[in-house]
Amino acid sequence: MSTPVIPDHRLKNYGAVLERAAQICLGLLAVCLVYAAIVSVANGFRLAREPLQLDYEEGNVLNAAVRINAGLTPYPAPHSWPVVLNPYGPIPYHIVAGLIRSGEPEFFHPRIASLVAASIVAIEIGLLAGSFTNSVLLGVSFGAFFLTLPLVQEWAPLLRVDLMGLAFSLAGLVVFFRLPRLRMLAPFLFAMALLCKVTFLAAPLTWMAILARRGRWRELAFGMLGGAAILGAAVATLQWRTHDAFLFHQFGTHADRLSWPTYRTHALQVLGETSVLVALTLVGILRMRRLNEPLIYLAFVMLGTVTGLKVGSESNHFLELEAALCVSAAIAIDELQKMKRLPIAAAGLVALCGLLLAVHGLANRALYRAQGTIEGCPQAYAYIRDHQQVLSENVGALVLAGKPVLLSNPFVYAQLVRSGKWPSGRVEHMLQESAAGLVVTSNHRLSQLRWSEPALAAISSNYHLTRRFACSDAVLAYEPNSPGGTAPPQ
């Protein structure tokens, strides 16, 4: 029996119907994910209104901004007193300083800057994905999807520098890929990203690799010279104004050891949360069978996650990876739509992928949380306010109380002392002499990382536990022993 032949005009009509159905699926996907993104940002906004420190680094960033407004540098000379250690670039610190200049130190407005940066990153992902796929719907869908990811919801409402730097980094790629007349601005934007955080190297490396691949050596040379001039001038100025302390803060404050278990924990968390994106990216790679330009960026971003090997690193080191995965996953769906030989399979796969993304985004829309417990923070902050000469892991409590910050970033200081790059000194002497009126620490496990051995020994010998609080980075409060050296009964 002969196989019936379907006329060409019916095949064309059939294909048009399937293509229209795929577009309807993508439209519904975009609507669902935009809704989920709006809810995610609203949840982040509510968390940002919390007037307490939610993350260890928030207090250090706020303290740097307060110093700037007081006419002081965030990068004082090493070994000076008080001990101030700020490992990030000047741009976030100055942005935060500008946001709190007209009033008392607070977290809300600086956190909104981080939320705005996350929204800008989502728009940039949409522009890049839309450019590579020629699909506005795919761009909108994956830009919105970025905001629904649990990792993004966790970090976007916090006063951190990562999303500000990522916004500048992706802006450079957007200019390079979408605005050829302005492409010489790309090195400037990459320099701005590096002046937020020195780990944002993936985008400029991608830019250089692509220009070399295209044989545009003249543009590459001028761009590199321009970027080096901008970055060099900024660094030279900062070095001069800080009496050669700036580069120490940028590169000398990362003395903590490498930890594969730390990296593995965060990597597995990210892989679990982005399983749909990872699967789509792998499908796209199998379909294309070539290394296109977005995949070059993804490769450099994956290499850049080695910064997450530091024992003090958190999952924020994987935010750029999730942004790159959103772009590569959008390209994968676009590749599936091009399966002309299997139109039913292509339409089915697109619909299935869209359903998975929509369900994933809607399920995660309310996944926001503080980094730690904060129920007891008002009591802890009031207790700190009633004491003088306080050493605290919760630096935000000191800043909000208007107390002098004698030791900012205890973790970085402890790692420097432990590595032998910084001799134990004034902090340990204060504790040995019981000169600090109050010492506030987190739980015992974290305190073992955030205090040097001489400091821990001095606290154990000369201080006694007086209060416990259900408060992130301010769990245990120690006061000096009685003049006889014996702690009163607990």
N, C-alpha and C positions, 0 to 999 in steps of 0.2 A: 504494500500500500504506500503510495507516495505521500510525502509530507505536504500539507497545505501551505501555500505561499501567501504571506500577508502583504498586501500592496504597500508600496513605499509611502503613499499619502497617509495610510492608516498608522504606519509606524511613526511618522512625524507627529501626527496628532496625539498618538499614545505617549510619545516622549514629551510633548508639550504639557500634557496633563500631569505627568509625573513631576516634571520640573516645577509646575505651578504648585503642586502639592508639597514639594520640598520647600519652596519659598514660604508657603503658609506655615509649615512646621517651624521654619527659622523665625518667622514673624512672631509666632506664639512663644517660642523660646526667648526671644528678645524681650517681650512684654513681661514674662515671668521673672527673668533675671533682673530686669530693671527694677521691678517691684521688690525683689529680694534685696537688691543693693540699697534701695532707699530705706528699707527697714533696718538693714545692717548699719547704715550711717546714722540713722535715728537712735539706734541702740548705743552706738559709740558716743553720740552726743550726750546721751543721758549719763553714761559712765564718766565722760570728761568733766561733768559738772561736780563730781565728787571732790570736795575740798581737801582731800588728804592724799598723801603720797601712795601711789599704787604700784610703783616699780622702783627698784633700788636706784637706778640711774636718774630718775626724775629729779630727785633732790639735788644731785650734783649739777645737772644742767641748769636748774633754777638758781643755784648758788653762783654759777658762772655768770649768769645774766645779772644778778644782783651786784656782783663785783664790777661788772661793766658800768652799770648805772651809778655806782659809787666812784667812778673814775679810776678803778683798778683794773689791772689786766687779768684775764682768765688764765694766763700762762706765766705765773711768777717764777722766779729763779728756783731751781731745784734746791732742796735742803733749807729753804727759807721757812719762816714761821709766820702765820699758821701754814700747815701743810695743805697745799692746794694742787690737785692733779686732775687735769682735764684733757682726755685723750682724743677729743674730736676737733674738727676744724672750726674756724671762727664764725662762719655764716650762721649756723643754727643758734649759737650763743647770742649773736647780735640780733637775730630775729626775735628771740624770746625777750631780750633786754628791751627792744622797742615796744613789745606788746605789754610789758608791765611797767613801763617808765612812768606812767601817769598815776600810779597807785601803789598799794601794798603788794608785796610778792604773792602770787597766787598761781594755781595750776590751770585754771579753766581756759583762759585765752591762749596760752601757749599750746595746750592740747588741741584746741581747735585748729591751730596752724598745722599740726600733724594730720588731723582729719582732712583738712583741705588738701594737703599734700597727697594723701591717699586717693582722694577723688581726682586730683590732677593725674596721678599715675594711671588710674582707671581710664581716663580720657585718652591718655597717650597710648595705652595698650589698644584701645579701640581704634585710634588713628593708624597705628602700625598694622594691626590685624586687618582692618579695612583696606589698607593700601596693598598688602600682600595678596589679598583674596579678591579684591574688587567687589567687596560686598559690605555695604553699610550695616546690614543686619548682623553679620558675623562680628564686625567690629564692635557694635553696640553690645551684643550678647557677651562677648568675652571680656570687654572692659568692665561690664557690670558684674560678671562672674568673679572677677578678681576681688571685688569688695565683699563678696559673700564667703570667701575662704576663711576658715577658722583662724589661721595664722594672721591674716590681715586684720580680722576683727579683734584679735588679741592685742596687736601692736598699734593700730591706727589711733585709738583714743588716748595713747600715752605720750608723755612728753619725752620723745626720743628723736634722734637725728636721722634715722634710717630712711624714712619715707620722704623727708625733705631732700636728701641726697639722691634717692632713686628718681624723684621727680625731675631734678636737673639732668641726671644721666639719660633717662628716656627722652627728655626734651631734645638732647643732642641727636639721638637716633631719629626722632621725628623730623627734625630740621634736615638731617642728612638724606633721609629716604623720600620725604614728601615735599620739601621746599628747596629745590635745587638752587634757586636764586639766592637763598640765604644760607647755603650749606657751609660757608666759612664761619658761621656762628657756632657750628657744632663744637670745635675745640674749646671755645669760650665756655659753653655749657658743661662740657666734660670737666673743665678746670673748676667750675663752680661746684660740681658734684664732689670732686676730690677735696675741695675746701670745706665740705660738710663731713666727709668721712673718707679716709684714704683707701678704703677697700673697694671703692666703685671704679674698678679698672676694666671690667668686662666690656662696657660700651665703647670706651676709647680704643681698646684692643680690637674690637670688632670693626670699628671704623677704619683703623689702619689696615687690617687684614683684607677688608673688602676693596679699599682703594688700591692696595697692592695687587689683588686678584684681578681687578679691572685694568691694571696697567696705568693708573692715573698717578704717576709718580710725582709730577709737578704739584698737583693739588695736595698730595700726601706730604710733600716736603714743606710747602708753605703752611699747611694746617698744623703740622708738628712744631714748626718754628713759632707759629702764633700761639699755640697752646702752651708751649714751653715758656714763651715770653710772659704770658699772662700769669701762669702758675709760679714762674721764677720770681717775677716782680712781687707777687703777693707774699711768697715765702720770705724773700729777702726783707721786705718791709716789716713783716711780723717778727722775723729774727732780730732786726734792728730795734724795734720798739719793745721787745721783751728781753733784750740783752742776751740773745742767743738761747733763750729757753723754749721757744716755740717748737723746734724740731724734737727736743727731748720729750715734750708732752705728746707729740704725735707718734713718735716711734720708740721712745725709751720707756714708755709706761706699760708695755705689753710683755711683762716678765713672767706671766703665768705659764705653766708647762702645757704641753700638748696632751690631749686626752681623747683616745679613740672611742671609749664608751660614751663620752659626752656627745661627740659628733654622731655616733650611730643612733643614739636616742633621738636627737633632733631630726636626723635624716629619715628615720623610720616614721616619725610623727608626720613629717611633711609628705612622704610618699603615701601614707595612708589617707591623708586629707585631700591629696591631689591625684588619687588613683585614676579618675576619669581622664584628667588632663594627660597623665603619663601614658595611659593606654592609647589615647588618640594620637599623641606624638609618635609613639612607636608605629602605629598604623600608617601615619603620614610618611615616616621614614621608609617603611617597606614599600609604600606606593611610589614615592619619588625616586628612591634608589640613588640619590645624589645629595651632596651637602649644599643646600641652598643658603642664602645669606641669613635668614632668621635662625637656622640651625647652627651657623657659625657663632652667632650671639649666644645661643643656648649652651654651646660647648664651652665658651669662655666663662659663662655664668656658673656652670657646673664646676669648673676648675676653681673659680673664686670662692666656692663654699668651703675650701680648705681653711679659711679663717675661722670656721666653726669648730676646728679642732682644739682651740684654746679652752682651757678648763673653765675660764670665766665667760665663755661665749654662750649666747642663748639662741633660740630659734629665729630671732630677727635676722641672723646671717643668711637665712634662706628666703627672705622676702623677694629678692630680685629673681631667684630661681622660679618662684611661683608666677611672677610677671612674665618671664620668658616662656614658661610652659603655656600660659594663656594664649600667647601669640602663636606658638607652634601648634597648639591644638586647633586653633581656628583654621590654620592652613591645612591641617589634616582633614577637617570636615569639607573644606573646599575641594580637596583632592578626591574625596569620596563622591562628591557630586559630579565629578568628571568621568565617572565609570560609564561611558557610553555603551559599552557592550553588554552591560548588565544593569539596565535602567531601573528595574524593579528592586534589585539588590541595593543599588545606590540610594534610591529613595528610602528604602527600608532602613538602611544603615544611618542615613541622615536623621530620619525620624527617631530611631532608637537613641542615637547620640544626643539628640536634642532633649528627649525625655529624661535621660540620665542626668544631663547637665541641669535641667530645670528642677528635677527632684533634689539633686545634690544642693543646688543653690537655695531652694526654698527650705530645705531641712536645716541648713546652717544659718539661716537669716538671723536667728536669735542667739547664736553662739558667741557671746561676748562675756568676758569675765575679768575681774581684777587679777593681778599677778599673785596676790596673797590675801590673807584675812585682814579686814580693816574695822571690824565691829568695835574693837577696843581702842582704836587709835585716838578718839577724842580724850579719853582718860590718859593715855600715854603722852599725848602732846601737852596736856595740862600739867602733868607731872614734870615733864622736861622744862616747861615754862617757869616752874617754881624753883629751879636749881640754877646754879652758876657754874661756869667752867665745865661744860658738858661735852663728852666724847660720845658720839652716836653714830651707829650704822645707818639710821634713818636720818639722812642729812636734811630732807625736806621738813621734818619736824623742827629742826633748829632754825631753818630759814623762815618758816612761817611764824615762829615765835619771836623773830628778831634777835635771836641769839648769835653770837659770833661762831662761825664754823672753824673750829681749831683743826679739824682733820676732815678734809673732803675725800671721798672715794677710799674708804678704809681698805677695801679689797686690793686696789692697785698698790697702795702703800705697803700692805702686808706682803704682796708678791715681790715687790722690789727689795724689801728687807730679806725675805727668805732666799732670794736668788743671789744675794750679796751685792746687788747693784746700788743699794742704798743702805748706809749704816743705820742701825737702830739708834734713836736719839731722843728728841724732845717728847714724843708721845710716850715712849716706854719710861722715860724719866718721870713724867707726870704721874704715871700709874704706880711706879715704884715708890714715889714720895707721897702718894695719895692726894696729889694736888688737884686732880679732877674731882669735882663735887658729885658727878654722876656719870656712870658709864652705861650706855644703852646698847644692847646687842640683839641680834636675831636669835633663832634657835641654836643649839649647841653645834649642830652639824655645819651650818653656814658660818658660824663664828670661828670655827677651826680654819676656814679659808680666809676670813676677812681680818684676822689679827695675826701679827707675828708671834712667834713662840715666846720671846721676852715679854710681850704685852699680855699674852694669855697667862703666863706665869705670874706676872705682877697683879693682874686682876684676881687670880685665884688666891694669892697671898694677902693682898691688902684691901680687898673689897668683899662685901657680902651681898647676897641677893635680897632685895627689899620688895620688889613688886614683879608681877607677871601680867602681861597684856596680850590680848588677842589682836595683835597689830603687826602688819608686815614690816620686817626690819626693825621692830621695836618691841620685842617679846620679853626680854629680861632686863631689869633695871638693877644696877649695882651701886651701892654707896660705900664710902670708905669705912673701914672698921673703926671701932672705938679707939680712943687714944692708947688703950692698953694692948691693942692689936688683936683683940678677940672679938669675933662677930657675935652679936646678940642672938639669942635663940630665935629660930625661924618659926 
